[in-house]
Amino acid sequence: MDGRSSNSWSSNIISVLYSNMFLSIAPPLMDFEDELLWINQSNSGKLKILYDKSNYVTPNTKLLIEQAFIQPLSLQDQQILFDDLLKQKSDITHQYGLTPAKLPLLVENNPLISIEILLRLMMTSDITEYFNILVNMDITLHSMEVVNRLTTSGPLPTEFIHLYISNCISTCETVKDKYMQSRLVRLVCVFLQSLIRNKIVNVKELFIEIEAFCVGFSKIKEAAALYHLIKHLETGESALSSNSISKQ
């Protein structure tokens, strides 16, 4: 093979190799004012590096958080998480890995922890997403406990409370198992009485819906008690209105 043939062969090989490669030009270096500078600690003995540990989550706490989504925690472990919550100053949902989709798991397994986290979230705009999940999740003793605690800790959006009550009532009406239905109706009645007595809800705004619910389950003692309560409030308000008119 002569020199010309050899050069031609080499050129063809290089041509094939480059045809199968993606070539790009290296971007130019740019000068940023706030660009992070590398600190060579061996040459900077006078520099003291400070770490912000205010939002640090220990491995033990992370393990407890993961367990909290799948099983009830002991009182001691719950206290560890409560203490850690007090230290957190920024995005606790990111620190705890609590996405809205995981909220029902935390509510069912550890309602007290979910209450503390939601109370912190109520001071942020993220709470709307978690309210949407809470209002549409399965109605259980723990979910009602969480909502009831939230209502007594501060004002909640009226729409959220009304939607949750409507979901409670519709769930009771659709349960097929008579024993489970009776148990859920009793829980919902006690829950509604608590909201009404604490003046969390305005009975007039939900009177027809609650009255129909009580009549439908009138054989259950708690439903009858709830019916008497709303009727008593209605009578009292009517009497006040009549007295006001007569004085005029």
Secondary structure, DSSP 8 states (H G I E B T S, - for coil): --HHHHHHHHHHHHHHHHHTS-----------TT------GGG-TT-------TT---HHHHHHHHHHTTS---HHHHHHHHHHHHH--S-HHHHHT--GGGHHHHHHH-HHHHHHHHHHHTTSTTHHHHHHHHHHS---HHHHHHHHHHHHHS---HHHHHHHHHHHHHHHHH---HHHHHHHHHHHHHHHHHHHHTT-S-HHHHHHHHHHHHHHTTTSHHHHHHHHHHHHHHHHHHHHHHHHHHH-
